[in-house]
Amino acid sequence: MPPVHETPPVRRRDRSRREQRRRRRARRRHMAWTVTSVVVVIGAAAHALTGSDSGEPSASAGGKAPSPSTVSARAKAGEAPADTSKPSPSPTSTQKPFDLGPALAPVTALFGDNRMSVAMLDVESGAMATYGHDAFDTASIVKVDILATLLLQAQDEGRRLSTQERTQSAAMIQKSDNESTSALWTRIGSASGLDAANERLGLFQTQGGSGTVWGITQTTAEDQIRLLQSVFGDKSPLSEASRAYIQDLMLHVVGSQTWGVSAAADSGTTALKNGWLKRTQTEKWDVNSIGRIEHEGRVYLMAVLLNGCSSQEVGINIVEQASRASATAFSRKLGEKSTT
């Protein structure tokens, strides 16, 4: 990855009436749900993305990129018809989250003074598991949010995505191409467009990055699970066709980018999006992974965010360790509940 230039991270402060209203709404609607996803974030401030991360090697990457024939006809067509139904927020849970702290102790011991946040959702029961609740920069996982925003806007306009938008969307998700992402970021109205869509998607702890720097969008583990619920769940402001389109692209990322939460999957196909970037000032890496996996007969939505790693390879290794440890512990806990 070529050197990048960063700007200071955007901090959420009550500097305007609009932000105060947003915070009040967030507190009123804050979800006390159990997050069963893994989000690991270590240290680190935001990072601007100006180059392409689509060709970055990874420690656990392997396999060839899927050929065009492996991508479904739906993804090629970019089917995202208008949906005039009333938007519905992402589902929530009132169950107390399962604490992943003990299960992650061997992993967190590697972090030093850095921070980590983890979140998981068991799709069938709605049970959640979490570790940490801080906000962190998104890096390239924000690309799923950008595409969801684009599709919501297309639905509102009663149209399908254009040929150019379909091409850029596929490159953004499947190859993590930054040039396509920047074009779509401008198309959706940058941070203001993303923030407006996120209110409808139920993401109240996410704020779009400043100016053209979409990579410093701030988010939490819980919000990434809410985003995945809107993509993979039935109760969503996204139409069925829009959801299927995002899912299909996430199922067909290039082979070198299939690391991350997929390490916890033991069967089926993982739909995921990863993000990785190196900060120019600290020379530390952010390594993130979100997606849908199958583990021990259960389907989970998972998010793992890691900031402040000494290298991309180290970050990938930690993300995968955290994914496996969290999935194993949470599956065991859910198994105990089902037998009582």
VOBA-1610 file (N, C-alpha, C; in pm, whole numbers, padded with zeros to 5 digits, always signed):
BEGIN
Met+00085-00120+00000Met+00000+00000+00000Met+00088+00124+00000Pro+00065+00220-00086Pro+00146+00341-00090Pro+00123+00423+00035Pro+00216+00513+00069Pro+00199+00596+00189Pro+00069+00674+00183Val+00007+00692+00294Val-00117+00767+00299Val-00102+00881+00396His-00189+00976+00383His-00187+01093+00471His-00314+01094+00551Glu-00301+01122+00675Glu-00418+01116+00762Glu-00451+01253+00818Thr-00572+01262+00862Thr-00616+01381+00933Thr-00657+01337+01072Pro-00660+01428+01168Pro-00697+01387+01303Pro-00834+01323+01304Pro-00857+01224+01389Pro-00986+01158+01395Pro-01096+01255+01434Val-01212+01229+01380Val-01327+01314+01410Val-01385+01272+01544Arg-01385+01363+01641Arg-01442+01332+01772Arg-01585+01385+01779Arg-01673+01306+01838Arg-01813+01345+01845Arg-01832+01435+01967Arg-01865+01556+01945Arg-01885+01651+02054Arg-02017+01723+02034Asp-02070+01772+02145Asp-02197+01846+02140Asp-02169+01989+02100Arg-02127+02009+01978Arg-02096+02145+01933Arg-02210+02210+01858Ser-02320+02145+01839Ser-02432+02202+01765Ser-02561+02142+01816Arg-02668+02209+01788Arg-02799+02157+01830Arg-02827+02023+01764Arg-02785+02013+01638Arg-02812+01889+01564Arg-02741+01771+01630Glu-02616+01793+01671Glu-02542+01684+01735Glu-02602+01651+01871Gln-02650+01755+01945Gln-02714+01730+02073Gln-02840+01648+02057Arg-02920+01683+01951Arg-03041+01605+01926Arg-03007+01461+01892Arg-02902+01445+01811Arg-02860+01310+01771Arg-02820+01227+01893Arg-02745+01291+01986Arg-02701+01220+02105Arg-02818+01183+02195Arg-02916+01277+02205Arg-03034+01245+02287Arg-03111+01129+02229Arg-03125+01131+02095Arg-03195+01018+02030Arg-03118+00890+02052Ala-02986+00899+02042Ala-02904+00779+02058Ala-02920+00721+02198Arg-02923+00811+02299Arg-02938+00762+02436Arg-03074+00699+02458Arg-03180+00764+02401Arg-03314+00710+02420Arg-03329+00576+02352Arg-03267+00564+02236Arg-03287+00443+02157Arg-03172+00344+02170His-03078+00378+02262His-02960+00290+02277His-03005+00148+02309Met-02950+00056+02247Met-02996-00082+02254Met-02921-00161+02359Ala-02998-00221+02448Ala-02937-00303+02553Ala-02935-00448+02509Trp-02890-00473+02395Trp-02893-00606+02337Trp-02759-00674+02355Thr-02757-00802+02340Thr-02636-00879+02358Thr-02568-00893+02226Val-02450-00844+02212Val-02385-00845+02083Val-02298-00967+02068Thr-02323-01049+01968Thr-02244-01169+01946Thr-02159-01153+01825Ser-02069-01064+01828Ser-01984-01035+01716Ser-01849-01003+01771Val-01749-01009+01689Val-01618-00980+01742Val-01567-00852+01684Val-01538-00754+01767Val-01477-00634+01717Val-01356-00605+01800Val-01242-00609+01744Val-01120-00588+01818Val-01059-00459+01770Val-01039-00364+01860Val-00977-00241+01818Val-00863-00210+01910Ile-00745-00196+01857Ile-00629-00174+01941Ile-00571-00036+01918Gly-00566+00044+02026Gly-00500+00174+02026Gly-00551+00264+01915Ala-00485+00356+01870Ala-00490+00414+01739Ala-00599+00510+01707Ala-00560+00609+01630Ala-00653+00710+01582Ala-00690+00680+01440Ala-00760+00776+01379Ala-00815+00752+01247Ala-00709+00758+01139His-00746+00703+01024His-00648+00696+00916His-00716+00726+00783Ala-00657+00810+00703Ala-00715+00845+00575Ala-00673+00746+00469Leu-00767+00708+00385Leu-00737+00614+00278Leu-00728+00689+00146Thr-00612+00686+00085Thr-00598+00753-00043Thr-00550+00659-00151Gly-00495+00544-00112Gly-00449+00446-00209Gly-00543+00330-00216Ser-00509+00228-00294Ser-00592+00110-00305Ser-00539+00000-00217Asp-00628-00063-00139Asp-00585-00174-00055Asp-00623-00307-00117Ser-00669-00305-00240Ser-00719-00428-00302Ser-00612-00530-00329Gly-00486-00488-00340Gly-00381-00583-00373Gly-00291-00615-00256Glu-00328-00573-00134Glu-00243-00596-00019Glu-00236-00743+00016Pro-00117-00798+00038Pro-00104-00937+00081Pro-00144-00949+00227Ser-00174-01071+00272Ser-00208-01093+00412Ser-00144-01221+00460Ala-00126-01229+00591Ala-00056-01343+00649Ala-00132-01472+00626Ser-00266-01468+00630Ser-00342-01590+00614Ser-00417-01595+00484Ala-00387-01501+00394Ala-00459-01500+00267Ala-00414-01617+00182Gly-00508-01668+00104Gly-00472-01778+00016Gly-00579-01797-00087Gly-00548-01874-00191Gly-00647-01901-00293Gly-00650-01795-00399Lys-00717-01827-00506Lys-00728-01734-00617Lys-00855-01653-00606Ala-00853-01539-00670Ala-00974-01459-00674Ala-01078-01533-00755Pro-01208-01520-00717Pro-01310-01591-00791Pro-01319-01541-00934Ser-01343-01630-01025Ser-01359-01591-01164Ser-01494-01525-01182Pro-01514-01447-01288Pro-01643-01382-01309Pro-01759-01479-01308Ser-01736-01604-01345Ser-01846-01699-01351Ser-01895-01738-01212Thr-01812-01714-01108Thr-01855-01750-00974Thr-01945-01645-00913Val-01953-01530-00973Val-02038-01424-00922Val-02178-01440-00979Ser-02277-01431-00894Ser-02414-01459-00937Ser-02464-01357-01038Ala-02567-01397-01108Ala-02628-01308-01207Ala-02685-01184-01140Arg-02733-01203-01015Arg-02789-01088-00944Arg-02684-00982-00920Ala-02565-01025-00878Ala-02458-00929-00852Ala-02416-00859-00980Lys-02408-00935-01089Lys-02370-00874-01215Lys-02473-00771-01260Ala-02599-00804-01239Ala-02706-00715-01284Ala-02722-00597-01190Gly-02675-00614-01067Gly-02689-00505-00970Gly-02834-00479-00938Glu-02913-00584-00922Glu-03056-00568-00899Glu-03080-00502-00764Ala-03137-00386-00769Ala-03172-00316-00646Ala-03293-00229-00676Pro-03407-00292-00702Pro-03527-00217-00739Pro-03575-00129-00624Ala-03653-00030-00659Ala-03706+00060-00559Ala-03796-00014-00463Asp-03796+00028-00339Asp-03881-00031-00236Asp-03949+00084-00165Thr-04079+00094-00180Thr-04151+00208-00123Thr-04206+00178+00015Ser-04175+00059+00071Ser-04225+00025+00203Ser-04163+00116+00308Lys-04233+00132+00419Lys-04185+00218+00526Lys-04060+00160+00588Pro-03954+00240+00602Pro-03831+00189+00662Pro-03855+00139+00804Ser-03789+00031+00840Ser-03797-00021+00976Ser-03657-00032+01033Pro-03640+00000+01160Pro-03506-00005+01218Pro-03458-00147+01237Ser-03328-00162+01257Ser-03273-00293+01283Ser-03330-00349+01412Pro-03349-00481+01420Pro-03406-00541+01541Pro-03312-00526+01659Thr-03369-00529+01777Thr-03290-00515+01898Thr-03321-00630+01993Ser-03242-00642+02098Ser-03263-00744+02199Ser-03252-00681+02335Thr-03336-00723+02428Thr-03331-00671+02564Thr-03253-00766+02656Gln-03205-00877+02601Gln-03128-00970+02682Gln-02994-00909+02722Lys-02947-00948+02839Lys-02816-00901+02883Lys-02708-00968+02800Pro-02615-00890+02746Pro-02509-00948+02662Pro-02420-01045+02740Phe-02377-01150+02672Phe-02281-01243+02729Phe-02144-01177+02726Asp-02073-01182+02838Asp-01942-01118+02850Asp-01833-01207+02790Leu-01769-01158+02684Leu-01664-01234+02618Leu-01526-01212+02681Gly-01519-01128+02784Gly-01391-01095+02845Gly-01307-01214+02886Pro-01363-01307+02964Pro-01282-01423+03006Pro-01231-01505+02888Ala-01314-01525+02788Ala-01272-01605+02672Ala-01162-01535+02592Leu-01162-01402+02595Leu-01066-01326+02518Leu-00940-01289+02596Ala-00933-01329+02723Ala-00818-01293+02806Ala-00685-01333+02744Pro-00672-01455+02686Pro-00544-01489+02624Pro-00510-01400+02505Val-00612-01348+02437Val-00589-01261+02323Val-00559-01119+02369Thr-00635-01071+02465Thr-00614-00933+02513Thr-00480-00919+02583Ala-00426-01029+02630Ala-00295-01024+02694Ala-00186-00981+02596Leu-00216-00992+02465Leu-00120-00954+02363Leu-00124-00805+02331Phe-00222-00734+02386Phe-00250-00598+02341Phe-00171-00490+02412Gly-00113-00518+02527Gly-00044-00412+02599Gly-00141-00306+02646Asp-00113-00181+02611Asp-00199-00070+02653Asp-00309-00040+02552Asn-00320-00118+02448Asn-00421-00092+02345Asn-00560-00134+02392Arg-00662-00091+02316Arg-00801-00120+02349Arg-00858-00224+02254Met-00961-00296+02298Met-01029-00393+02214Met-01178-00389+02239Ser-01255-00409+02132Ser-01400-00417+02145Ser-01451-00533+02059Val-01544-00612+02115Val-01592-00732+02047Val-01744-00739+02050Ala-01806-00788+01943Ala-01951-00803+01939Ala-01994-00917+01848Met-02093-00999+01891Met-02148-01112+01812Met-02299-01122+01832Leu-02368-01169+01729Leu-02513-01191+01737Leu-02548-01330+01688Asp-02619-01408+01771Asp-02673-01537+01729Asp-02804-01508+01656Val-02808-01535+01527Val-02921-01496+01444Val-03051-01560+01490Glu-03047-01688+01526Glu-03171-01759+01562Glu-03233-01708+01691Ser-03153-01695+01796Ser-03207-01657+01926Ser-03207-01507+01951Gly-03124-01433+01878Gly-03112-01290+01902Gly-03020-01258+02018Ala-02957-01362+02076Ala-02865-01340+02188Ala-02738-01272+02138Met-02680-01191+02226Met-02562-01115+02190Met-02448-01143+02286Ala-02325-01115+02241Ala-02207-01124+02326Ala-02115-01007+02293Thr-02055-00948+02394Thr-01975-00828+02370Thr-01850-00823+02457Tyr-01758-00742+02411Tyr-01640-00706+02492Tyr-01597-00567+02446Gly-01610-00468+02533Gly-01573-00331+02500Gly-01683-00258+02424His-01689-00129+02444His-01797-00050+02383His-01748+00084+02326Asp-01618+00102+02312Asp-01565+00227+02260Asp-01589+00241+02110Ala-01573+00363+02060Ala-01585+00390+01917Ala-01445+00393+01854Phe-01434+00345+01731Phe-01306+00339+01661Phe-01326+00373+01514Asp-01217+00399+01445Asp-01225+00426+01302Asp-01257+00295+01228Thr-01325+00308+01117Thr-01375+00192+01044Thr-01276+00133+00945Ala-01190+00216+00885Ala-01111+00172+00769Ala-01210+00125+00662Ser-01178+00018+00590Ser-01257-00019+00473Ser-01387-00094+00502Ile-01414-00129+00628Ile-01543-00194+00654Ile-01658-00096+00633Val-01628+00034+00629Val-01732+00133+00603Val-01791+00117+00464Lys-01723+00044+00378Lys-01770+00026+00240Lys-01905-00045+00232Val-01932-00133+00328Val-02063-00197+00333Val-02170-00093+00365Asp-02139-00004+00457Asp-02231+00103+00495Asp-02253+00199+00378Ile-02148+00228+00304Ile-02160+00317+00188Ile-02253+00256+00083Leu-02238+00125+00058Leu-02324+00060-00040Leu-02469+00055+00008Ala-02489+00029+00136Ala-02624+00029+00191Ala-02689+00166+00173Thr-02611+00271+00195Thr-02661+00408+00177Thr-02697+00434+00031Leu-02610+00394-00060Leu-02637+00412-00203Leu-02766+00342-00243Leu-02788+00220-00194Leu-02907+00144-00230Leu-03033+00206-00170Leu-03023+00257-00047Leu-03137+00325+00013Leu-03176+00448-00068Gln-03077+00522-00111Gln-03105+00641-00191Gln-03167+00604-00326Ala-03118+00495-00386Ala-03176+00450-00513Ala-03320+00406-00492Gln-03350+00340-00381Gln-03487+00302-00351Gln-03576+00425-00339Asp-03527+00527-00269Asp-03604+00650-00252Asp-03633+00718-00385Glu-03537+00705-00477Glu-03551+00767-00609Glu-03627+00679-00707Gly-03664+00558-00664Gly-03740+00467-00748Gly-03663+00418-00869Arg-03535+00390-00851Arg-03453+00348-00965Arg-03359+00235-00926Arg-03300+00172-01025Arg-03194+00073-01006Arg-03060+00144-01014Leu-02957+00076-00968Leu-02824+00132-00979Leu-02784+00141-01126Ser-02709+00245-01159Ser-02659+00260-01295Ser-02548+00158-01321Thr-02513+00143-01447Thr-02404+00052-01481Thr-02275+00092-01412Gln-02246+00221-01409Gln-02126+00270-01343Gln-02130+00242-01193Glu-02244+00266-01130Glu-02258+00240-00987Glu-02242+00093-00955Arg-02293+00005-01040Arg-02277-00139-01018Arg-02130-00179-01028Thr-02062-00124-01128Thr-01920-00155-01145Thr-01840-00107-01026Gln-01867+00014-00980Gln-01794+00069-00866Gln-01828-00006-00737Ser-01954-00045-00720Ser-01994-00118-00600Ser-01925-00252-00591Ala-01920-00324-00703Ala-01853-00455-00706Ala-01705-00441-00672Ala-01639-00341-00731Ala-01497-00320-00704Ala-01474-00281-00558Met-01564-00201-00503Met-01551-00154-00366Met-01562-00268-00265Ile-01657-00357-00284Ile-01679-00466-00188Ile-01589-00586-00216Gln-01584-00629-00339Gln-01511-00752-00371Gln-01359-00734-00372Lys-01312-00617-00414Lys-01168-00592-00422Lys-01120-00486-00323Ser-01213-00423-00253Ser-01182-00314-00159Ser-01112-00200-00230Asp-01157-00169-00350Asp-01094-00064-00431Asp-01131+00073-00375Asn-01029+00153-00345Asn-01052+00283-00283Asn-01098+00391-00380Glu-01053+00385-00504Glu-01095+00485-00602Glu-01245+00476-00626Ser-01296+00354-00639Ser-01440+00335-00656Ser-01515+00382-00532Thr-01457+00354-00415Thr-01521+00396-00290Thr-01531+00547-00281Ser-01425+00616-00317Ser-01427+00763-00310Ser-01533+00821-00403Ala-01549+00759-00520Ala-01651+00806-00614Ala-01791+00787-00556Leu-01815+00673-00494Leu-01947+00646-00436Leu-01970+00728-00309Trp-01863+00755-00235Trp-01873+00841-00116Trp-01924+00979-00156Thr-01870+01033-00264Thr-01918+01161-00315Thr-02062+01149-00364Arg-02092+01038-00430Arg-02226+01016-00487Arg-02334+01015-00379Ile-02305+00958-00263Ile-02408+00948-00158Ile-02419+01076-00075Gly-02330+01173-00100Gly-02333+01296-00022Gly-02237+01294+00095Ser-02135+01209+00086Ser-02030+01201+00187Ser-02089+01172+00325Ala-02033+01234+00429Ala-02072+01200+00566Ala-02219+01229+00594Ser-02271+01339+00540Ser-02411+01374+00567Ser-02506+01269+00509Gly-02473+01219+00390Gly-02555+01115+00331Gly-02548+00985+00409Leu-02427+00950+00453Leu-02409+00827+00532Leu-02482+00838+00664Asp-02469+00951+00732Asp-02532+00968+00862Asp-02684+00962+00852Ala-02739+01021+00746Ala-02885+01018+00728Ala-02934+00876+00707Ala-02861+00799+00627Ala-02899+00659+00604Ala-02886+00578+00732Asn-02783+00606+00810Asn-02761+00529+00932Asn-02869+00551+01036Glu-02934+00667+01034Glu-03047+00688+01123Glu-03158+00590+01089Arg-03178+00563+00963Arg-03281+00468+00919Arg-03238+00324+00943Leu-03109+00298+00937Leu-03057+00163+00957Leu-03042+00128+01105Gly-03059+00227+01192Gly-03048+00202+01335Gly-02908+00212+01389Leu-02818+00278+01316Leu-02681+00296+01361Leu-02669+00433+01425Phe-02666+00438+01558Phe-02664+00565+01629Phe-02531+00593+01696Gln-02433+00504+01673Gln-02301+00525+01730Gln-02197+00534+01619Thr-02241+00571+01500Thr-02152+00582+01384Thr-02161+00722+01326Gln-02046+00781+01293Gln-02043+00915+01235Gln-01947+00916+01117Gly-01995+00965+01004Gly-01916+00967+00882Gly-01788+01048+00895Gly-01685+01006+00822Gly-01557+01073+00823Gly-01563+01212+00763Ser-01469+01297+00801Ser-01466+01436+00756Ser-01424+01447+00610Gly-01492+01533+00537Gly-01454+01561+00399Gly-01453+01437+00312Thr-01343+01414+00244Thr-01331+01298+00155Thr-01272+01177+00225Val-01241+01190+00354Val-01172+01082+00425Val-01272+00986+00488Trp-01332+00902+00404Trp-01432+00808+00452Trp-01375+00704+00547Gly-01244+00677+00540Gly-01182+00574+00623Gly-01178+00608+00771Ile-01198+00736+00809Ile-01197+00771+00950Ile-01338+00783+01006Thr-01435+00729+00935Thr-01569+00716+00992Thr-01556+00643+01126Gln-01627+00693+01227Gln-01621+00635+01361Gln-01740+00542+01384Thr-01715+00428+01447Thr-01823+00333+01472Thr-01792+00250+01595Thr-01889+00169+01637Thr-01872+00075+01748Thr-01901-00066+01699Ala-01864-00163+01781Ala-01890-00303+01748Ala-02039-00328+01736Glu-02116-00272+01830Glu-02260-00293+01829Glu-02324-00238+01702Asp-02277-00120+01659Asp-02334-00061+01537Asp-02303-00146+01414Gln-02186-00208+01410Gln-02154-00293+01296Gln-02245-00416+01292Ile-02287-00464+01409Ile-02383-00574+01412Ile-02519-00526+01363Arg-02557-00405+01400Arg-02684-00349+01353Arg-02682-00333+01201Leu-02567-00293+01148Leu-02555-00281+01003Leu-02571-00418+00938Leu-02505-00519+00993Leu-02515-00654+00938Leu-02658-00708+00951Gln-02730-00670+01055Gln-02869-00710+01069Gln-02954-00651+00956Ser-02923-00528+00919Ser-02996-00465+00810Ser-02964-00529+00676Val-02844-00586+00664Val-02803-00650+00540Val-02854-00794+00532Phe-02851-00867+00643Phe-02883-01009+00642Phe-03018-01043+00705Gly-03081-00947+00771Gly-03209-00973+00835Gly-03327-00931+00749Asp-03446-00975+00792Asp-03568-00943+00716Asp-03625-00806+00752Lys-03605-00763+00876Lys-03659-00634+00919Lys-03555-00527+00892Ser-03569-00464+00777Ser-03468-00369+00732Ser-03529-00269+00637Pro-03481-00145+00638Pro-03527-00048+00538Pro-03477-00082+00398Leu-03380-00170+00389Leu-03331-00216+00259Leu-03428-00318+00201Ser-03457-00307+00073Ser-03546-00403+00009Ser-03481-00541+00003Glu-03560-00642-00024Glu-03506-00777-00035Glu-03399-00785-00143Ala-03425-00720-00256Ala-03328-00722-00366Ala-03199-00648-00328Ser-03213-00538-00256Ser-03094-00463-00213Ser-03010-00546-00117Arg-03077-00613-00023Arg-03005-00698+00072Arg-02934-00812-00001Ala-03004-00874-00093Ala-02945-00985-00168Ala-02823-00940-00248Tyr-02828-00819-00299Tyr-02716-00766-00379Tyr-02592-00749-00292Ile-02608-00687-00173Ile-02494-00669-00084Ile-02440-00804-00039Gln-02531-00894-00001Gln-02489-01027+00045Gln-02407-01098-00061Asp-02451-01090-00186Asp-02382-01159-00294Asp-02240-01106-00314Leu-02225-00975-00306Leu-02091-00917-00321Leu-02001-00958-00205Met-02056-00962-00084Met-01977-01001+00032Met-01941-01150+00029Leu-02018-01228-00041Leu-01989-01371-00056Leu-01879-01396-00159His-01847-01296-00240His-01753-01316-00349His-01637-01216-00346Val-01584-01191-00226Val-01463-01107-00220Val-01346-01188-00275Val-01244-01119-00323Val-01130-01188-00381Val-01064-01278-00277Gly-01003-01386-00324Gly-00949-01486-00234Gly-00848-01434-00134Ser-00769-01333-00172Ser-00668-01279-00082Ser-00727-01198+00032Gln-00860-01176+00029Gln-00924-01096+00133Gln-01029-01177+00211Thr-01015-01307+00214Thr-01111-01392+00284Thr-01067-01426+00426Trp-00966-01359+00478Trp-00924-01379+00616Trp-01019-01306+00711Gly-00995-01319+00840Gly-01074-01243+00937Gly-01173-01327+01013Val-01299-01283+01021Val-01401-01355+01096Val-01424-01494+01037Ser-01385-01515+00914Ser-01400-01646+00851Ser-01320-01753+00925Ala-01221-01714+01004Ala-01141-01809+01079Ala-01225-01885+01181Ala-01338-01828+01222Ala-01425-01893+01319Ala-01532-01979+01253Ala-01540-01976+01122Ala-01641-02054+01050Ala-01592-02196+01028Asp-01680-02294+01054Asp-01640-02432+01032Asp-01723-02500+00924Ser-01815-02429+00864Ser-01894-02485+00755Ser-01962-02372+00679Gly-02006-02401+00559Gly-02077-02301+00481Gly-01985-02195+00425Thr-02044-02097+00362Thr-01968-01988+00300Thr-01980-01863+00384Thr-01869-01797+00406Thr-01867-01674+00484Thr-01886-01553+00394Ala-01976-01465+00433Ala-01993-01336+00366Ala-01926-01232+00455Leu-01829-01159+00402Leu-01754-01070+00488Leu-01698-00949+00413Lys-01651-00853+00490Lys-01576-00738+00437Lys-01469-00703+00538Asn-01346-00693+00490Asn-01233-00660+00576Asn-01181-00520+00547Gly-01106-00467+00642Gly-01043-00337+00623Gly-00905-00338+00685Trp-00809-00276+00621Trp-00672-00268+00674Trp-00604-00143+00621Leu-00531-00078+00705Leu-00462+00044+00663Leu-00353+00078+00762Lys-00251+00146+00714Lys-00136+00184+00796Lys-00136+00334+00817Arg-00125+00377+00941Arg-00119+00519+00973Arg+00021+00572+00948Thr+00027+00686+00885Thr+00157+00742+00846Thr+00234+00798+00965Gln+00165+00855+01062Gln+00234+00917+01175Gln+00287+00814+01274Thr+00207+00714+01304Thr+00247+00614+01404Thr+00305+00488+01340Glu+00280+00470+01209Glu+00320+00349+01138Glu+00256+00225+01199Lys+00140+00242+01261Lys+00063+00132+01316Lys-00051+00097+01223Trp-00098-00027+01231Trp-00201-00076+01141Trp-00338-00089+01208Asp-00442-00061+01133Asp-00579-00092+01170Asp-00619-00214+01088Val-00673-00316+01152Val-00716-00437+01082Val-00854-00475+01134Asn-00955-00470+01047Asn-01094-00493+01085Asn-01159-00602+01001Ser-01261-00667+01056Ser-01333-00770+00981Ser-01476-00780+01033Ile-01573-00780+00941Ile-01714-00799+00978Ile-01775-00901+00881Gly-01878-00972+00927Gly-01942-01065+00836Gly-02039-01161+00902Arg-02087-01253+00820Arg-02181-01358+00862Arg-02110-01492+00849Ile-02111-01571+00959Ile-02044-01700+00958Ile-02136-01809+01012Glu-02098-01933+00988Glu-02164-02049+01048Glu-02062-02118+01138His-02104-02147+01262His-02014-02209+01359His-02093-02306+01446Glu-02054-02434+01442Glu-02118-02537+01524Glu-02270-02537+01509Gly-02315-02527+01386Gly-02458-02535+01357Gly-02536-02408+01380Arg-02469-02302+01418Arg-02537-02174+01440Arg-02487-02070+01341Val-02571-01971+01314Val-02535-01861+01226Val-02512-01737+01311Tyr-02397-01675+01292Tyr-02362-01557+01369Tyr-02332-01438+01277Leu-02364-01319+01326Leu-02314-01196+01268Leu-02198-01153+01357Met-02088-01114+01296Met-01965-01094+01372Met-01891-00970+01325Ala-01828-00899+01418Ala-01747-00783+01383Ala-01621-00783+01466Val-01508-00764+01403Val-01381-00757+01474Val-01303-00637+01424Leu-01274-00543+01512Leu-01201-00422+01474Leu-01074-00412+01557Leu-00964-00390+01492Leu-00834-00386+01561Leu-00756-00264+01515Asn-00710-00183+01608Asn-00629-00066+01573Asn-00497-00065+01650Gly-00392-00020+01585Gly-00265-00002+01653Gly-00170-00120+01643Cys-00184-00204+01541Cys-00100-00322+01528Cys+00036-00286+01468Ser+00138-00364+01503Ser+00272-00339+01451Ser+00283-00372+01304Ser+00197-00461+01254Ser+00196-00496+01112Ser+00060-00551+01075Gln+00033-00557+00945Gln-00093-00613+00899Gln-00103-00761+00937Glu+00006-00833+00924Glu+00005-00975+00954Glu-00027-01002+01101Val+00032-00922+01190Val+00002-00935+01332Val-00145-00906+01358Gly-00198-00802+01294Gly-00338-00766+01312Gly-00432-00877+01266Ile-00403-00936+01151Ile-00486-01045+01100Ile-00485-01162+01197Asn-00368-01194+01247Asn-00356-01305+01342Asn-00439-01281+01467Ile-00435-01159+01520Ile-00511-01127+01640Ile-00661-01130+01612Val-00704-01074+01500Val-00846-01076+01463Val-00896-01219+01455Glu-00818-01306+01395Glu-00862-01444+01377Glu-00863-01520+01510Gln-00765-01493+01597Gln-00766-01555+01729Gln-00889-01510+01807Ala-00919-01381+01802Ala-01034-01328+01874Ala-01164-01385+01820Ser-01173-01402+01688Ser-01293-01457+01626Ser-01317-01600+01674Arg-01212-01681+01670Arg-01227-01821+01712Arg-01262-01833+01860Ala-01192-01757+01943Ala-01217-01764+02088Ala-01358-01719+02123Ser-01405-01613+02059Ser-01538-01561+02087Ser-01647-01656+02041Ala-01633-01710+01920Ala-01733-01802+01867Ala-01741-01929+01950Thr-01626-01980+01991Thr-01624-02102+02071Thr-01692-02081+02206Ala-01658-01972+02274Ala-01714-01944+02406Ala-01863-01916+02398Phe-01905-01842+02300Phe-02046-01806+02289Phe-02130-01928+02250Ser-02079-02010+02161Ser-02151-02132+02123Ser-02168-02223+02244Arg-02064-02233+02325Arg-02071-02316+02446Arg-02177-02262+02540Lys-02182-02131+02558Lys-02280-02068+02646Lys-02422-02092+02595Leu-02443-02077+02466Leu-02576-02099+02409Leu-02616-02246+02420Gly-02518-02335+02408Gly-02546-02477+02422Gly-02591-02512+02564Glu-02529-02447+02662Glu-02567-02469+02801Glu-02710-02421+02827Lys-02746-02310+02766Lys-02882-02256+02784Lys-02986-02350+02725Ser-02953-02410+02609Ser-03050-02494+02539Ser-03076-02626+02613Thr-02986-02665+02704Thr-03002-02790+02776Thr-03062-02771+02915Thr-03088-02644+02951Thr-03145-02618+03084Thr-03291-02581+03073
//
